[in-house]
Amino acid sequence: MSRSKASLSKTPQAKILVDSNVYFRLALNFHPLLSVSFGDKNYTLYVIDDFQDEFDNNPRLQRKFNWVDEGEFVENRRRKIKMEKEARKEIDLAFGFIWEHNIATELGASPADVKAIAYGYVLGIPVVTDDNDMLTLGTEFGVKMIRLIDLLRLMHDCGHVNKSQITSLVQHLEYDNDLPYPKFAEECNDIGM
């Protein structure tokens, strides 16, 4: 994966938050995934601060993605979205009312999912997910929600990843039986056409 010349410029980052499932799907194949700017707009991917807690409290995730705690991946997640103390308070407040709506509408988004949406809501940044409940919930609160396929198109169009890397990703996800949805591989074939 090549680093874009944009990462050396003074252009502010265009932050994009990836949910844990997107991180699990991409980080092993596109390392380093986070905090590496690409494209003319300095797109930079992040996970929420609570990612590690979510992972540490889920034995199933720990078994399936045992590489997450390897040093190079932990180091890549160290850079967090910089924000003021007030923004953190606003995220906590937003989490509360988004969580209440999630419960009232029986959408089923997890606390970590709702926290990611709260980040997007307060900071005005897109959130990448293929979780339908998250997509619905975020959209209801005016958060720009992006699917993984759209992120891959953006990364490809910016020259951050190439077709071969996307093909390898799809093969890996197929092997792990972890495609986000049935037509994902077919849609990935269309990238760069």
ChimeraX commands (.cxc) that place a marker at each C-alpha (Angstrom):
marker #1 position 0.00,0.00,0.00 radius 0.5
marker #1 position 1.48,3.31,-0.99 radius 0.5
marker #1 position 1.33,6.47,1.05 radius 0.5
marker #1 position -0.23,9.35,-0.81 radius 0.5
marker #1 position 1.64,12.60,-1.38 radius 0.5
marker #1 position -1.40,14.23,0.23 radius 0.5
marker #1 position -0.31,12.84,3.60 radius 0.5
marker #1 position 2.68,15.18,3.45 radius 0.5
marker #1 position 0.63,18.29,2.69 radius 0.5
marker #1 position -1.03,20.76,5.03 radius 0.5
marker #1 position -4.55,19.78,3.91 radius 0.5
marker #1 position -6.67,18.93,6.98 radius 0.5
marker #1 position -7.70,15.32,7.30 radius 0.5
marker #1 position -11.07,14.17,6.02 radius 0.5
marker #1 position -11.71,11.74,8.86 radius 0.5
marker #1 position -13.71,8.58,8.25 radius 0.5
marker #1 position -14.75,6.27,11.08 radius 0.5
marker #1 position -14.86,2.53,10.41 radius 0.5
marker #1 position -16.95,0.24,12.58 radius 0.5
marker #1 position -15.34,-2.81,14.14 radius 0.5
marker #1 position -16.59,-5.22,11.45 radius 0.5
marker #1 position -15.06,-3.09,8.69 radius 0.5
marker #1 position -11.83,-2.88,10.69 radius 0.5
marker #1 position -11.75,-6.68,11.11 radius 0.5
marker #1 position -12.34,-7.15,7.38 radius 0.5
marker #1 position -9.71,-4.66,6.21 radius 0.5
marker #1 position -6.91,-4.26,8.75 radius 0.5
marker #1 position -5.16,-7.57,8.11 radius 0.5
marker #1 position -5.21,-7.08,4.33 radius 0.5
marker #1 position -4.52,-3.33,4.13 radius 0.5
marker #1 position -1.99,-2.77,6.90 radius 0.5
marker #1 position -1.45,-0.13,8.13 radius 0.5
marker #1 position -5.13,0.74,7.75 radius 0.5
marker #1 position -5.62,3.56,10.22 radius 0.5
marker #1 position -4.10,7.03,10.47 radius 0.5
marker #1 position -2.64,6.87,6.95 radius 0.5
marker #1 position -3.91,9.74,4.81 radius 0.5
marker #1 position -4.76,9.17,1.15 radius 0.5
marker #1 position -6.20,11.11,-1.75 radius 0.5
marker #1 position -6.33,14.85,-2.38 radius 0.5
marker #1 position -8.64,15.32,0.60 radius 0.5
marker #1 position -6.35,13.49,3.04 radius 0.5
marker #1 position -8.94,10.81,3.84 radius 0.5
marker #1 position -7.89,9.12,7.08 radius 0.5
marker #1 position -9.53,6.12,8.72 radius 0.5
marker #1 position -10.08,5.73,12.46 radius 0.5
marker #1 position -11.87,3.44,14.92 radius 0.5
marker #1 position -13.66,4.65,18.05 radius 0.5
marker #1 position -11.75,4.87,21.32 radius 0.5
marker #1 position -13.88,2.03,22.72 radius 0.5
marker #1 position -12.75,-0.46,20.06 radius 0.5
marker #1 position -10.29,-2.27,22.34 radius 0.5
marker #1 position -12.83,-2.62,25.16 radius 0.5
marker #1 position -15.36,-4.08,22.74 radius 0.5
marker #1 position -12.77,-6.55,21.48 radius 0.5
marker #1 position -11.45,-7.47,24.95 radius 0.5
marker #1 position -14.97,-8.24,26.19 radius 0.5
marker #1 position -15.88,-10.57,23.34 radius 0.5
marker #1 position -14.18,-13.99,23.42 radius 0.5
marker #1 position -15.67,-14.92,20.03 radius 0.5
marker #1 position -13.97,-11.92,18.39 radius 0.5
marker #1 position -10.72,-12.70,20.21 radius 0.5
marker #1 position -10.70,-16.26,18.82 radius 0.5
marker #1 position -11.66,-15.26,15.29 radius 0.5
marker #1 position -9.37,-12.23,15.02 radius 0.5
marker #1 position -6.44,-13.21,17.24 radius 0.5
marker #1 position -4.10,-10.97,15.19 radius 0.5
marker #1 position -5.82,-7.82,16.56 radius 0.5
marker #1 position -3.62,-7.81,19.68 radius 0.5
marker #1 position -0.36,-8.20,17.76 radius 0.5
marker #1 position 1.94,-5.26,18.34 radius 0.5
marker #1 position 1.84,-3.73,14.85 radius 0.5
marker #1 position -1.99,-3.62,14.86 radius 0.5
marker #1 position -2.17,-2.25,18.41 radius 0.5
marker #1 position 0.35,0.42,17.43 radius 0.5
marker #1 position -1.68,1.33,14.33 radius 0.5
marker #1 position -4.77,1.93,16.52 radius 0.5
marker #1 position -2.93,4.19,18.98 radius 0.5
marker #1 position -3.62,7.40,17.05 radius 0.5
marker #1 position -7.08,8.55,17.96 radius 0.5
marker #1 position -9.31,11.27,16.61 radius 0.5
marker #1 position -8.22,14.43,18.38 radius 0.5
marker #1 position -11.09,16.32,19.95 radius 0.5
marker #1 position -11.81,18.74,22.73 radius 0.5
marker #1 position -13.19,17.65,26.09 radius 0.5
marker #1 position -16.49,19.31,25.17 radius 0.5
marker #1 position -16.81,17.10,22.07 radius 0.5
marker #1 position -16.35,14.01,24.23 radius 0.5
marker #1 position -19.20,15.20,26.47 radius 0.5
marker #1 position -21.37,15.82,23.40 radius 0.5
marker #1 position -20.60,12.31,22.13 radius 0.5
marker #1 position -21.71,10.84,25.47 radius 0.5
marker #1 position -24.90,12.93,25.34 radius 0.5
marker #1 position -25.57,11.93,21.72 radius 0.5
marker #1 position -24.95,8.29,22.62 radius 0.5
marker #1 position -27.73,8.53,25.22 radius 0.5
marker #1 position -30.46,9.76,22.91 radius 0.5
marker #1 position -29.35,7.62,19.96 radius 0.5
marker #1 position -29.30,4.57,22.24 radius 0.5
marker #1 position -32.82,5.36,23.47 radius 0.5
marker #1 position -34.03,5.62,19.87 radius 0.5
marker #1 position -32.26,2.35,19.03 radius 0.5
marker #1 position -34.11,0.61,21.87 radius 0.5
marker #1 position -37.47,2.26,21.13 radius 0.5
marker #1 position -37.34,1.29,17.46 radius 0.5
marker #1 position -35.93,-2.19,18.22 radius 0.5
marker #1 position -33.12,-1.76,15.69 radius 0.5
marker #1 position -30.63,-3.85,17.64 radius 0.5
marker #1 position -27.45,-1.83,17.16 radius 0.5
marker #1 position -24.85,-2.67,19.82 radius 0.5
marker #1 position -23.51,-0.09,22.28 radius 0.5
marker #1 position -20.27,0.13,20.25 radius 0.5
marker #1 position -22.29,0.65,17.06 radius 0.5
marker #1 position -24.28,3.45,18.69 radius 0.5
marker #1 position -21.07,5.02,20.01 radius 0.5
marker #1 position -19.65,5.09,16.45 radius 0.5
marker #1 position -22.84,6.78,15.23 radius 0.5
marker #1 position -22.56,9.29,18.09 radius 0.5
marker #1 position -19.01,10.13,16.93 radius 0.5
marker #1 position -20.28,10.68,13.40 radius 0.5
marker #1 position -23.18,12.78,14.66 radius 0.5
marker #1 position -21.10,15.09,16.85 radius 0.5
marker #1 position -17.97,15.33,14.71 radius 0.5
marker #1 position -19.79,15.42,11.36 radius 0.5
marker #1 position -17.74,12.58,9.93 radius 0.5
marker #1 position -18.86,9.57,7.87 radius 0.5
marker #1 position -19.18,6.12,9.42 radius 0.5
marker #1 position -18.43,3.00,7.39 radius 0.5
marker #1 position -20.48,-0.11,8.10 radius 0.5
marker #1 position -22.44,-2.86,6.40 radius 0.5
marker #1 position -24.64,-3.44,9.44 radius 0.5
marker #1 position -28.20,-2.64,8.30 radius 0.5
marker #1 position -29.35,-1.57,11.78 radius 0.5
marker #1 position -26.43,0.85,12.02 radius 0.5
marker #1 position -27.09,2.18,8.52 radius 0.5
marker #1 position -30.73,2.82,9.39 radius 0.5
marker #1 position -30.00,4.35,12.79 radius 0.5
marker #1 position -27.21,6.61,11.54 radius 0.5
marker #1 position -29.28,7.81,8.60 radius 0.5
marker #1 position -32.18,8.64,10.92 radius 0.5
marker #1 position -29.82,10.97,12.80 radius 0.5
marker #1 position -28.37,12.57,9.68 radius 0.5
marker #1 position -24.98,10.83,9.92 radius 0.5
marker #1 position -23.35,10.13,6.57 radius 0.5
marker #1 position -23.25,6.34,6.43 radius 0.5
marker #1 position -21.01,4.57,3.91 radius 0.5
marker #1 position -20.86,0.90,2.99 radius 0.5
marker #1 position -17.56,-0.99,2.78 radius 0.5
marker #1 position -17.88,-1.27,-1.01 radius 0.5
marker #1 position -18.03,2.54,-1.25 radius 0.5
marker #1 position -14.93,2.89,0.93 radius 0.5
marker #1 position -13.08,0.41,-1.28 radius 0.5
marker #1 position -14.09,2.40,-4.38 radius 0.5
marker #1 position -12.82,5.60,-2.75 radius 0.5
marker #1 position -9.54,3.96,-1.71 radius 0.5
marker #1 position -9.08,2.57,-5.23 radius 0.5
marker #1 position -10.00,5.82,-6.97 radius 0.5
marker #1 position -7.46,7.67,-4.81 radius 0.5
marker #1 position -4.75,5.14,-5.70 radius 0.5
marker #1 position -4.51,3.97,-2.09 radius 0.5
marker #1 position -5.27,0.33,-2.95 radius 0.5
marker #1 position -5.17,-1.46,-6.27 radius 0.5
marker #1 position -7.41,-4.00,-7.95 radius 0.5
marker #1 position -5.13,-6.88,-6.97 radius 0.5
marker #1 position -5.37,-5.95,-3.28 radius 0.5
marker #1 position -9.16,-5.77,-3.50 radius 0.5
marker #1 position -9.25,-9.18,-5.21 radius 0.5
marker #1 position -7.07,-10.63,-2.43 radius 0.5
marker #1 position -9.39,-9.11,0.17 radius 0.5
marker #1 position -12.45,-10.68,-1.45 radius 0.5
marker #1 position -10.71,-14.08,-1.60 radius 0.5
marker #1 position -9.81,-13.80,2.07 radius 0.5
marker #1 position -13.37,-12.83,3.04 radius 0.5
marker #1 position -14.78,-15.69,0.94 radius 0.5
marker #1 position -12.38,-18.14,2.60 radius 0.5
marker #1 position -13.45,-16.86,6.05 radius 0.5
marker #1 position -17.12,-16.95,4.99 radius 0.5
marker #1 position -17.27,-13.27,5.98 radius 0.5
marker #1 position -18.59,-11.42,2.93 radius 0.5
marker #1 position -20.73,-8.49,4.12 radius 0.5
marker #1 position -23.59,-9.51,1.81 radius 0.5
marker #1 position -24.09,-11.93,-1.13 radius 0.5
marker #1 position -23.33,-9.53,-4.03 radius 0.5
marker #1 position -20.24,-8.01,-2.38 radius 0.5
marker #1 position -17.70,-10.01,-4.42 radius 0.5
marker #1 position -19.52,-9.17,-7.66 radius 0.5
marker #1 position -19.58,-5.46,-6.77 radius 0.5
marker #1 position -15.87,-5.56,-5.95 radius 0.5
marker #1 position -15.20,-6.96,-9.44 radius 0.5
marker #1 position -16.72,-3.77,-10.87 radius 0.5
marker #1 position -14.30,-1.48,-9.02 radius 0.5
marker #1 position -11.93,0.16,-11.45 radius 0.5
marker #1 position -13.86,-0.88,-14.55 radius 0.5
marker link #1:1,2 radius 0.2
marker link #1:2,3 radius 0.2
marker link #1:3,4 radius 0.2
marker link #1:4,5 radius 0.2
marker link #1:5,6 radius 0.2
marker link #1:6,7 radius 0.2
marker link #1:7,8 radius 0.2
marker link #1:8,9 radius 0.2
marker link #1:9,10 radius 0.2
marker link #1:10,11 radius 0.2
marker link #1:11,12 radius 0.2
marker link #1:12,13 radius 0.2
marker link #1:13,14 radius 0.2
marker link #1:14,15 radius 0.2
marker link #1:15,16 radius 0.2
marker link #1:16,17 radius 0.2
marker link #1:17,18 radius 0.2
marker link #1:18,19 radius 0.2
marker link #1:19,20 radius 0.2
marker link #1:20,21 radius 0.2
marker link #1:21,22 radius 0.2
marker link #1:22,23 radius 0.2
marker link #1:23,24 radius 0.2
marker link #1:24,25 radius 0.2
marker link #1:25,26 radius 0.2
marker link #1:26,27 radius 0.2
marker link #1:27,28 radius 0.2
marker link #1:28,29 radius 0.2
marker link #1:29,30 radius 0.2
marker link #1:30,31 radius 0.2
marker link #1:31,32 radius 0.2
marker link #1:32,33 radius 0.2
marker link #1:33,34 radius 0.2
marker link #1:34,35 radius 0.2
marker link #1:35,36 radius 0.2
marker link #1:36,37 radius 0.2
marker link #1:37,38 radius 0.2
marker link #1:38,39 radius 0.2
marker link #1:39,40 radius 0.2
marker link #1:40,41 radius 0.2
marker link #1:41,42 radius 0.2
marker link #1:42,43 radius 0.2
marker link #1:43,44 radius 0.2
marker link #1:44,45 radius 0.2
marker link #1:45,46 radius 0.2
marker link #1:46,47 radius 0.2
marker link #1:47,48 radius 0.2
marker link #1:48,49 radius 0.2
marker link #1:49,50 radius 0.2
marker link #1:50,51 radius 0.2
marker link #1:51,52 radius 0.2
marker link #1:52,53 radius 0.2
marker link #1:53,54 radius 0.2
marker link #1:54,55 radius 0.2
marker link #1:55,56 radius 0.2
marker link #1:56,57 radius 0.2
marker link #1:57,58 radius 0.2
marker link #1:58,59 radius 0.2
marker link #1:59,60 radius 0.2
marker link #1:60,61 radius 0.2
marker link #1:61,62 radius 0.2
marker link #1:62,63 radius 0.2
marker link #1:63,64 radius 0.2
marker link #1:64,65 radius 0.2
marker link #1:65,66 radius 0.2
marker link #1:66,67 radius 0.2
marker link #1:67,68 radius 0.2
marker link #1:68,69 radius 0.2
marker link #1:69,70 radius 0.2
marker link #1:70,71 radius 0.2
marker link #1:71,72 radius 0.2
marker link #1:72,73 radius 0.2
marker link #1:73,74 radius 0.2
marker link #1:74,75 radius 0.2
marker link #1:75,76 radius 0.2
marker link #1:76,77 radius 0.2
marker link #1:77,78 radius 0.2
marker link #1:78,79 radius 0.2
marker link #1:79,80 radius 0.2
marker link #1:80,81 radius 0.2
marker link #1:81,82 radius 0.2
marker link #1:82,83 radius 0.2
marker link #1:83,84 radius 0.2
marker link #1:84,85 radius 0.2
marker link #1:85,86 radius 0.2
marker link #1:86,87 radius 0.2
marker link #1:87,88 radius 0.2
marker link #1:88,89 radius 0.2
marker link #1:89,90 radius 0.2
marker link #1:90,91 radius 0.2
marker link #1:91,92 radius 0.2
marker link #1:92,93 radius 0.2
marker link #1:93,94 radius 0.2
marker link #1:94,95 radius 0.2
marker link #1:95,96 radius 0.2
marker link #1:96,97 radius 0.2
marker link #1:97,98 radius 0.2
marker link #1:98,99 radius 0.2
marker link #1:99,100 radius 0.2
marker link #1:100,101 radius 0.2
marker link #1:101,102 radius 0.2
marker link #1:102,103 radius 0.2
marker link #1:103,104 radius 0.2
marker link #1:104,105 radius 0.2
marker link #1:105,106 radius 0.2
marker link #1:106,107 radius 0.2
marker link #1:107,108 radius 0.2
marker link #1:108,109 radius 0.2
marker link #1:109,110 radius 0.2
marker link #1:110,111 radius 0.2
marker link #1:111,112 radius 0.2
marker link #1:112,113 radius 0.2
marker link #1:113,114 radius 0.2
marker link #1:114,115 radius 0.2
marker link #1:115,116 radius 0.2
marker link #1:116,117 radius 0.2
marker link #1:117,118 radius 0.2
marker link #1:118,119 radius 0.2
marker link #1:119,120 radius 0.2
marker link #1:120,121 radius 0.2
marker link #1:121,122 radius 0.2
marker link #1:122,123 radius 0.2
marker link #1:123,124 radius 0.2
marker link #1:124,125 radius 0.2
marker link #1:125,126 radius 0.2
marker link #1:126,127 radius 0.2
marker link #1:127,128 radius 0.2
marker link #1:128,129 radius 0.2
marker link #1:129,130 radius 0.2
marker link #1:130,131 radius 0.2
marker link #1:131,132 radius 0.2
marker link #1:132,133 radius 0.2
marker link #1:133,134 radius 0.2
marker link #1:134,135 radius 0.2
marker link #1:135,136 radius 0.2
marker link #1:136,137 radius 0.2
marker link #1:137,138 radius 0.2
marker link #1:138,139 radius 0.2
marker link #1:139,140 radius 0.2
marker link #1:140,141 radius 0.2
marker link #1:141,142 radius 0.2
marker link #1:142,143 radius 0.2
marker link #1:143,144 radius 0.2
marker link #1:144,145 radius 0.2
marker link #1:145,146 radius 0.2
marker link #1:146,147 radius 0.2
marker link #1:147,148 radius 0.2
marker link #1:148,149 radius 0.2
marker link #1:149,150 radius 0.2
marker link #1:150,151 radius 0.2
marker link #1:151,152 radius 0.2
marker link #1:152,153 radius 0.2
marker link #1:153,154 radius 0.2
marker link #1:154,155 radius 0.2
marker link #1:155,156 radius 0.2
marker link #1:156,157 radius 0.2
marker link #1:157,158 radius 0.2
marker link #1:158,159 radius 0.2
marker link #1:159,160 radius 0.2
marker link #1:160,161 radius 0.2
marker link #1:161,162 radius 0.2
marker link #1:162,163 radius 0.2
marker link #1:163,164 radius 0.2
marker link #1:164,165 radius 0.2
marker link #1:165,166 radius 0.2
marker link #1:166,167 radius 0.2
marker link #1:167,168 radius 0.2
marker link #1:168,169 radius 0.2
marker link #1:169,170 radius 0.2
marker link #1:170,171 radius 0.2
marker link #1:171,172 radius 0.2
marker link #1:172,173 radius 0.2
marker link #1:173,174 radius 0.2
marker link #1:174,175 radius 0.2
marker link #1:175,176 radius 0.2
marker link #1:176,177 radius 0.2
marker link #1:177,178 radius 0.2
marker link #1:178,179 radius 0.2
marker link #1:179,180 radius 0.2
marker link #1:180,181 radius 0.2
marker link #1:181,182 radius 0.2
marker link #1:182,183 radius 0.2
marker link #1:183,184 radius 0.2
marker link #1:184,185 radius 0.2
marker link #1:185,186 radius 0.2
marker link #1:186,187 radius 0.2
marker link #1:187,188 radius 0.2
marker link #1:188,189 radius 0.2
marker link #1:189,190 radius 0.2
marker link #1:190,191 radius 0.2
marker link #1:191,192 radius 0.2
marker link #1:192,193 radius 0.2
view
